[in-house]
Amino acid sequence: MKLITIHQPNFLPWPGFFHKWMLADAMVLLDTVQYEKNEWQNRNRIKTASGAQWITVPVNYRYPQKIKEVTIADRRWVRKVCSSIEQSYAKAPCFEAYWPSVREVLNQPFVRLKDLNVALIRLVGDAVGCTSPLLLASELEVHHADPTERLIEICSGMDGDAYLSGQEGRTYLQREQFAQSGLTLYFQQIEMLEYPQLHGDFVPYLSVLDMLFNTGADAGEIIRGMGGMVR
């Protein structure tokens, strides 16, 4: 079985993103769909001494631009985001092991948001042990606009015979279309596990940076232990 999973290229995603990647034989970053304003593509949350806080990349966006077309508005965000991360995690046990490489990517002069996100995803993926190929939908031949047919087209074009959806896919994917295409449909089954954090009580669903800075080399095993997949 060749299992394909597909996800939008979010900004410093939560650990569940990397769990999905680990389960699959290949992950495709869906940068050919419409950008979603004020969602996860240009922002995520870290944990500060006063609780969860957003870190955001400002963008130039005009409806209905695709993710691959959205550009970064200016460079002033870099100092603010880096300062927020440093203030929040400087005392984390594994901060110094990973922060220099993350900071280096954040400081690169990317023009397009998706290029920044892909670089960060690859960096963190390497750190937590994601070994399956990572591809971009914009580099593949994708023509369908229908959400289900688009996923089927990507999987078929990669000689996949199974597709791994996130849990939310149960609400919108047309199962019969997958069956008719000969693709087995799986859904990610995941539970956010607690791990050591700074700043008081555990806060779930943060950017993967929180787990990486607090648990270091153990982050990969924690992510693998978050669940599996079901039909």
N, C-alpha and C positions, 0 to 999 in steps of 0.2 A: 504494500500500500504506500502510495506517495501522498502525503497529507500536506495541503497548502492552507495557509492562513493569511488573512488580509486585514490591514488596519491602517487608519489614517496616520500620517507622521506627526504625532503630537510633540509638544515641547516638554522635554524631560519627563516622560510618562511615569505613571505609577507602576509598582512592581508587577501587577497583573499583566501588563503589556508584554513584559519579558517572559513571564510564565507561558503565555500564549506562543511566543516565538520558540521557546524551548520545546514545546510539544510537537511542533511542526517540522516537516522536512524542508520547508522554505517559507519565508514570510515576504509578502508583497506590501509595500507602503503605497496606499491608495492616494496619490497626489493629483489625480485627474478629476476629482469630484469638487463640487462647490465648497468653497471655504465657509466655515461656520463661525460667525462673529461671536466673540465673548464665550467661546468654548475652550477646548483643551489644546488647540493648535498653536496658540501663542502665549499660553500661560499655564502655570501649575502652582501647587502649594508646597511650602516648606513649613517647618515648625520652629517658631521663635519662642523666646522666654514668655511672651504674652499670648501664645497660641498659634494656630495656623495662620499663615500670611501668604498672599498671592505674590508671585514674581511674574512679571509680564514683559513681553517683547512688543513694543508698539509697531503697528503695521499700517501700510497704505493699502486700503481695500476698497474696491468698487464692485458692488453687486452686478452680475453674478460671477465674479472671478473664481477660477479654480485655485485649489491650494497651491499648485505649482507656479501660479502667476503672482501671488501675493508677495510684496516686497517689504523689507524692514524700513520703518519710517526714518529713524536716525540712529546715531550711535550713543546718545546720552543714556540709554537704558542700561548699557553694559556696566557702567560704574555703580549704578544703583543696585542692580541685581547681584553683582559680585559682592558689594558691601553687605547686602542683606544676608547672603549665604555665609560670608565670613563671620559676621556677628552672631549668627545663629549656631554655627557648627564648629567654630574654632577649637572648642574644647571636646569635640567628639573624638573617640579613640582612634578612628581611622581617617580623619579628615586630611591630614598631611599626606597620606598615601595616594589619595585620589584627586584632591582639589587642584593641584597644579595642572593636570592634564585637562580637567573640566574647564578651568579658567582659561587655558590656552585656546580651547575651541570657542568659548564665549567671546573672546577678544578677536577672533578672526573677522575680517571685513566682508562677511556674507552680505549679498544684496537680497537674495530671496530667502524667505522664512523657511521653506522646506529644506534648503541646503544646510542651514543651521541645525534644524531638527534632525535631519538624517545623520549629520556628523556626530551629534550628541548621542543619538540612538546607537550608532555603531560603537562609539567609545564605551558606553555603559554596557552594551551587549557583550563586548569583549571582556569587560571586567567581571561580569556575573556568569560567564560561561555559555553564552548563546553561540552555537557553532553552525547552525543551518544558514544557507544563503539568504541574504537580504537584498531584495530587488525593488525597483520603482515601477509603478504601473505606467508611468509616462515613457518608460523604456520598452514597453511591451505593446503589442498590437491589440488595443481595446476599443471596441466600437459601440457596444450596447450602452444605452442610457438607463434602462431598467435596472434597479439595484440588484435583483436576484440574477438576471441574465448577465450582468456585468461580472459578477463573481464567478459564475459558471464559465464564462468566456476566458477569464484569467486562468482558472484552474485547468481547463481543457488545453489552453495554449501552452501550459507548462507540463503537460502530460500527467497531471494530477488525477487521482481517482477518488480523492476524499477532500472535504473542505471542513476546516475548523472555524466555527463562528464564536464570537463572544456570546455571553448569556443573553444579551439584549436581542440577538438575532431571532430568538423564538417569537418575537412580536411582529416581525415584518418579513422574514424570509419565506418564500413559497416552496415548501418542502417537496411538493409534487414535481416542480421544475427540476430540482436536483435529481430526484429519482429518475425522471425521464431522460436526463442527461447522463445517467450512469454514475453519478457521483454520490458517494456516501456522505451524509451530513452529520457532523459532530458539533457539540456545543461545549465550550469551556466550562468546567465546574471548578469554582474557585472560592476560597475563603481567605480573607486577610488575616494572616497570623501575626500575633504580637511579637515584638522583638525589642531589645533595649533601646530606649530613646532618651535624649536630654529633655529637660524642661517639664518635668511632672508626668501626669497621667498619659497613657498611650493614646495617640491620635492616629487613626487609620487613613488609608487612601491618600497619602502624601506622594510627592514626587519620589522616584526611586533614589534620589540623592540622599534622602533621610536614612533609608535603610543602608545604603552603601557607606555613608560616613560613620554610621553607628555600629555596623557589624562587619564591614570589610570583606574579607575573603569568605565569610560565612553567608554572605548575601545570596549567592547562587543557590546554595542548598536550601536556604529558607524559601526562596522563590519556588524551587522545584517541589517543595513540600506543601505548597498552597492548594493543591488539588490535582485534577486530571481532566478527563473529558468524558462525555456521555452522548449517547444517541438521542 
